[in-house]
Amino acid sequence: MILELIQTAALLLALSLLQGLCIRFLALKPRIAEIASGVVFGSVCLVGMMIPITLAPGVIVDGRSVLLSMAGLFGGPLAGLIAGAIAAAYRISLGGDGMLVGTLVIAGAVALGLAYRAAWTRGRLSRQLLPLFVFGVLTHALSILMIGLVPSQSVASVYAALGLPYLLIMGTATALLGALLHDLDTRLHNERALRQREAHLRAIAGAVPDILFVLDENGRYLEAMTHDEGLLYRETDKFLGRNLHEVLPGPIAAELLGAIRDAIRSGRPMAVEYALDTPKGHCIFEGRIQAIEGEEAPRTVVAIVQDVTHRATLEQERRIAAIAFESQQGMMVTDADTRILRVNKAFTEITGYPAGEVIGRPASILHSDRHSPAFYRDLWAEVEHEDLWEGEIWKQRRNGEVYPERLSISAVRDDHGVVTHYVGCFTDITRTKESEAEIHALAFYDHLTALANRRLLTDRLHQALAHADRDGWRGALIFIDLDDFKNINDLLGHQAGDELLTLAAARLRAAVRETDTVARFGGDEFVVLIEQLPADEIAAAAAAEHLAETLRAKMGEPYPIGNQRYVCTASIGIAMFRDRAQTVEALMRSADLSMYESKRQGKNQIRFFDPVMQRTVSERLQLEADLRAAMPLDQFELNYQAQCDGEGRVTGVEALASWRHPERGLVPRDLFIPAVERCGFMPALGRLLLEKACIQLARWAGDARFGELRLSLNVSATQIYAPNFVADTRALLEHTGCPPDRLVFELTESMLLTDMEHAIETMHALRALDIRFSIDDFGTGYSSLAYLQRLPLDELKIDRSFVRDLPANPNSLAIIRTIVALAHALGLRVIAEGVENAAQFEVLLRNGCSGFQGFLFHHPATIEDFEARPPDRA
């Protein structure tokens, strides 16, 4: 029986080896392998059960417990169940008294194997020989106990039949089979781990960004992997197995071989950088070399090589940018909100601000007040549109000094086009500006007097002619030559002469407007260019002569030179211009000729190039000079012209200013009144005439013949808008005793439009004094019902221009009818001016006019002549 047991154990071991081979082949399919394992174990059980040891009828003993417990331990739950099911099915098919017990033995073996597996999984048991032997003994001891339950059997009889040899053999078989399966399982596990490691290594090698080399310590290429063949210096089949020096340039090969040996010797990774010309172009590579441990000679290394051309280029650009950032130009980097993030050393040198004082602050701290907000709006609009602005700008240093700089601002955008930073690069151009100013001064200004030179004068005269032609104004070119300058220069020396010229230049510059040009033409000749004179020819010439007279007076004042004062008068010539019809050369020649004409006529004179204009302007200036003397000499008086009703009775009188000149005689009103206004004498003349009128009206108040007459007097705009006019008039009425209800102020429509509200306020204040008002020359201005109903008026005067064409002109008649109807509707008197014949009078009378003034009734007369005529008839 023992021999049979040994035979059964050997068979079980052999069949178990076959099962191990089967499992090995199905190792990559774990679920199928588990099922196959169960089938193999079950099949081995069938073979073992087919050559059993029969102890008694129906009692069969075999190696099923060994195999099924190992199926549960090494195969797992599925394999154990399949193997148990196969064995149980076969045992049931055999039948007999031990069928039930045999089936229980099968289930118990599987259950014990699974229990052992659970304990091993948790680390409580190992799968070494001794634990397996003990497990086998216990498993088969349990089988003996179960077999003892078979009818007609007992534990003692079974143990006596099998005994200790059975337990030892089956325990040993279990231990050997378990050891064999454990070894097989370990090898399979190691193979799977190796395959997994190889897969990981392949994945790692595949993830190498550019190239992976394996080389030995002699520099021979053993293996190469890359995703881009264009990065290899040679094709793979042309360098594998060859030495570094046979493939790469000598210096690079020597550097790499040294790094390989350093890595092997130190055990640490070595880094090396080199450049090669590859099929993709010139590339810069960075390699990391690591020795492979645990290998025999020759030792090997793995080299991971990465193309760092882009990074190296960026690094080089960064170094260049860093060097550029610390250049002589000021540099400033801001964020998108123009807060300063970084500045360089030149920034501090130029602005005076240390980095720590400006970082985090807005760039606007550098702004000066030389530019308007609109300038900066336009600047940033261009940066936003073009990503760049370049130009000259005035900035302010830390100490408050304003200086010019050349600035460029660049916008930096991200991949989405959003501005992230601004970079400002600037240079202090103070010295450049000073040099430019010096060059400009040398080119366009006289070095002695700092006046414009002939070149600059010519340029500005060209511009002046163009502007005059375009805008319609006039201008003047005034030539000035110092009289007898040569004598002073010869007598006192050139230094004194230069001092006199400098003083003369200063006087000229101080006497003209900033917009005018004063130039030194050469020697002792100066030129003044006057622009934007009135379009009227006579007015422009008068303004030019006024200025020339001022210059002549200034130049004739004594010059302090040394301890002495010297007089050096000037001869002046004037040439007028208005458009491009006159050339620059002709204009200069004309002014020069007029200046020489001034010298010819005795020096210290002013002459125009045009004799007619010279005479006209001279007469005008003489008239203005006579006006200045007229008031102190009481040359102004009032003439009186009667105002009559339809029956010829005198109802009022208009006081008209007249100027009785001792030499000119009676100067016409249309000649001296414009001159008075032009010279600014109207306020003074108006006060004088009003005083005379008040005195006369006060005298008439005590005369029965004239006491009921109204006296009308023209009041100028300068009077009505004067701040103290009402108070002065009240004082004058009180001083003279003039009856204010007989005093009528005549105003023109146009003068009221200057400041209507002020005029209405003043008129109401005067009306409170009982003064009456009349609108003179009605219909020739800007007549408006809106203001007529607001003004405290008493009468309207129809302008003589409408009366002149009566009765022939129906348009004039229609206007007169309208004015009369309007006056009646407003309750105003109507007086027609300029009535000179009976036909005019008849037409006016028929159309409702009730007041008349003109030569048909009364000429303006002196007070004596007026009072000599009877007041009840014209």
HELIX and SHEET records of a PDB file:
HELIX    1   1 ILE A    2  PHE A   25  1                                  24    
HELIX    2   2 PRO A   30  MET A   50  1                                  21    
HELIX    3   3 ARG A   64  MET A   70  1                                   7    
HELIX    4   4 ALA A   71  GLY A   75  3                                   5    
HELIX    5   5 PRO A   77  LEU A   94  1                                  18    
HELIX    6   6 MET A   99  THR A  121  1                                  23    
HELIX    7   7 LEU A  129  ILE A  147  1                                  19    
HELIX    8   8 VAL A  155  ALA A  161  1                                   7    
HELIX    9   9 GLY A  163  ALA A  207  1                                  45    
HELIX   10  10 GLU A  229  LEU A  231  5                                   3    
HELIX   11  11 THR A  236  LYS A  238  5                                   3    
HELIX   12  12 LEU A  244  VAL A  247  1                                   4    
HELIX   13  13 GLY A  250  SER A  266  1                                  17    
HELIX   14  14 THR A  309  PHE A  325  1                                  17    
HELIX   15  15 LYS A  345  THR A  351  1                                   7    
HELIX   16  16 ALA A  355  VAL A  358  1                                   4    
HELIX   17  17 ALA A  363  LEU A  366  5                                   4    
HELIX   18  18 PRO A  373  GLU A  386  1                                  14    
HELIX   19  19 THR A  430  PHE A  444  1                                  15    
HELIX   20  20 ARG A  454  ASP A  471  1                                  18    
HELIX   21  21 PHE A  485  LEU A  492  1                                   8    
HELIX   22  22 HIS A  494  ALA A  511  1                                  18    
HELIX   23  23 GLU A  537  GLY A  556  1                                  20    
HELIX   24  24 VAL A  584  ARG A  600  1                                  17    
HELIX   25  25 PRO A  611  ALA A  630  1                                  20    
HELIX   26  26 ARG A  669  CYS A  679  1                                  11    
HELIX   27  27 MET A  682  ALA A  701  1                                  20    
HELIX   28  28 ALA A  717  ILE A  720  1                                   4    
HELIX   29  29 PHE A  725  THR A  736  1                                  12    
HELIX   30  30 PRO A  740  ARG A  742  5                                   3    
HELIX   31  31 GLU A  749  LEU A  752  1                                   4    
HELIX   32  32 MET A  756  ARG A  767  1                                  12    
HELIX   33  33 LEU A  785  LEU A  788  1                                   4    
HELIX   34  34 ARG A  800  VAL A  803  1                                   4    
HELIX   35  35 PRO A  810  LEU A  826  1                                  17    
HELIX   36  36 ALA A  838  ARG A  846  1                                   9    
HELIX   37  37 ILE A  863  ALA A  868  1                                   6    
SHEET    1   A 2 ILE A  53  ALA A  56  0                                        
SHEET    2   A 2 VAL A  59  VAL A  61 -1                                        
SHEET    1   B 5 TYR A 221  THR A 226  0                                        
SHEET    2   B 5 ILE A 211  ASP A 216 -1                                        
SHEET    3   B 5 THR A 300  ASP A 307 -1                                        
SHEET    4   B 5 GLY A 281  ALA A 291 -1                                        
SHEET    5   B 5 MET A 270  THR A 278 -1                                        
SHEET    1   C 5 ILE A 340  VAL A 343  0                                        
SHEET    2   C 5 GLY A 330  ASP A 335 -1                                        
SHEET    3   C 5 VAL A 419  ASP A 428 -1                                        
SHEET    4   C 5 VAL A 402  ARG A 413 -1                                        
SHEET    5   C 5 LEU A 388  GLN A 396 -1                                        
SHEET    1   D 5 THR A 517  GLY A 522  0                                        
SHEET    2   D 5 GLU A 525  LEU A 533 -1                                        
SHEET    3   D 5 ARG A 474  LEU A 482 -1                                        
SHEET    4   D 5 ALA A 570  PHE A 577 -1                                        
SHEET    5   D 5 ILE A 606  PHE A 608  1                                        
SHEET    1   E 2 TYR A 559  ILE A 561  0                                        
SHEET    2   E 2 GLN A 564  TYR A 566 -1                                        
SHEET    1   F 3 PHE A 636  CYS A 644  0                                        
SHEET    2   F 3 VAL A 650  HIS A 661 -1                                        
SHEET    3   F 3 GLY A 665  VAL A 667 -1                                        
SHEET    1   G 8 PHE A 636  CYS A 644  0                                        
SHEET    2   G 8 VAL A 650  HIS A 661 -1                                        
SHEET    3   G 8 ARG A 710  ASN A 714  1                                        
SHEET    4   G 8 LEU A 743  THR A 748  1                                        
SHEET    5   G 8 ARG A 772  PHE A 778  1                                        
SHEET    6   G 8 GLU A 795  ILE A 798  1                                        
SHEET    7   G 8 ARG A 829  GLU A 833  1                                        
SHEET    8   G 8 GLY A 851  GLN A 853  1                                        
END                                                                             
